[in-house]
Every structure is written in C-alpha cells, then in structure tokens.
C-alpha cells in the first residue's frame, strides 16, 4: 500500500513537472513569435512611411510640372507613372 502511494505520488510529480515544462516551452515559443511579429510590424511601418513620403514627393513634382506656363502633359504623366 505504501509503495503504491509513493508510486502514485511520483507519477503525479513527474506529470506535473512535464505539464509545467510544456507550458514554459509554449510561453517561450510565444515570446519568440511575438518578437518576430513586432519586428515585422516595425519593418512594415518603416517601409510604409518611406513609400508615403515618396508618393507625396512625386505628387508635388507632378503638381509643379502641371502648374507651369506650358506643361508637357504626356511627359509629366509618364514621369508620374514611372515614379
């Protein structure tokens, strides 16, 4: 009886330690994925900001070219499309 009780306690201890280690692995894995996600979001935001700046710059150039005395519409539109 005493042996079976000790054996059952040992089994419970091993099972609980396995569950705890699995939870820690899951937490560690989630933290790694979270860092990758955070890095990806920061990279996306940086690239989005650069693109927005380039679009605004291209629109300003097109505006100044179109408001000149005699704008060359085909050339301005080609330059704008290229940008």
C-alpha positions as CSV (number, residue, x, y, z in Angstrom):
1,X,0.0,0.0,0.0
2,X,2.8,2.4,0.9
3,X,4.7,1.6,-2.3
4,X,1.6,2.2,-4.5
5,X,1.0,5.5,-2.7
6,X,4.7,6.6,-3.2
7,X,4.5,5.4,-6.8
8,X,1.3,7.4,-7.4
9,X,2.9,10.5,-5.8
10,X,6.0,10.0,-8.1
11,X,3.7,9.7,-11.2
12,X,1.8,12.9,-10.1
13,X,5.1,14.8,-9.6
14,X,6.5,13.7,-13.0
15,X,3.2,14.5,-14.8
16,X,3.0,18.0,-13.2
17,X,6.6,18.8,-14.0
18,X,6.1,17.7,-17.6
19,X,3.0,20.0,-17.8
20,X,4.9,22.9,-16.3
21,X,7.8,22.4,-18.7
22,X,5.4,22.2,-21.7
23,X,3.8,25.5,-20.6
24,X,7.2,27.1,-20.3
25,X,8.1,25.9,-23.8
26,X,4.8,27.2,-25.1
27,X,5.4,30.6,-23.4
28,X,9.0,30.7,-24.7
29,X,7.8,29.9,-28.2
30,X,5.0,32.5,-28.0
31,X,7.5,35.1,-26.9
32,X,9.8,34.3,-29.9
33,X,6.8,34.6,-32.3
34,X,5.8,37.8,-30.6
35,X,9.3,39.3,-31.1
36,X,9.2,38.3,-34.8
37,X,5.7,39.8,-35.2
38,X,6.9,43.0,-33.5
39,X,9.9,43.2,-35.8
40,X,7.8,42.6,-38.9
41,X,5.3,45.3,-37.9
42,X,8.1,47.8,-37.3
43,X,9.7,47.0,-40.7
44,X,6.3,47.3,-42.4
45,X,5.7,50.7,-40.8
46,X,9.1,51.9,-41.8
47,X,8.6,50.9,-45.4
48,X,5.0,52.3,-45.4
49,X,6.3,55.6,-44.2
50,X,9.1,55.7,-46.9
51,X,6.5,54.9,-49.6
52,X,4.1,57.5,-48.4
53,X,7.0,60.1,-48.4
54,X,7.9,59.1,-52.0
55,X,4.3,59.3,-53.1
56,X,3.9,62.8,-51.6
57,X,7.1,63.9,-53.2
58,X,6.0,62.5,-56.6
59,X,2.7,64.3,-56.4
60,X,4.3,67.6,-55.5
61,X,6.7,67.3,-58.5
62,X,3.7,66.5,-60.8
63,X,1.8,69.4,-59.4
64,X,4.6,71.9,-60.0
65,X,5.1,70.5,-63.5
66,X,1.4,70.8,-64.3
67,X,1.1,74.3,-63.0
68,X,4.0,75.7,-65.1
69,X,3.3,78.0,-68.0
70,X,3.1,75.3,-70.7
71,X,3.1,71.9,-69.2
72,X,4.1,68.9,-71.3
73,X,1.2,66.6,-70.3
74,X,2.5,63.3,-71.9
75,X,5.9,63.8,-70.3
76,X,4.5,64.7,-66.9
77,X,2.2,61.7,-66.9
78,X,5.0,59.4,-68.0
79,X,7.3,60.7,-65.2
80,X,4.5,60.4,-62.7
81,X,3.6,56.8,-63.7
82,X,7.3,55.9,-63.6
83,X,7.6,57.2,-60.0
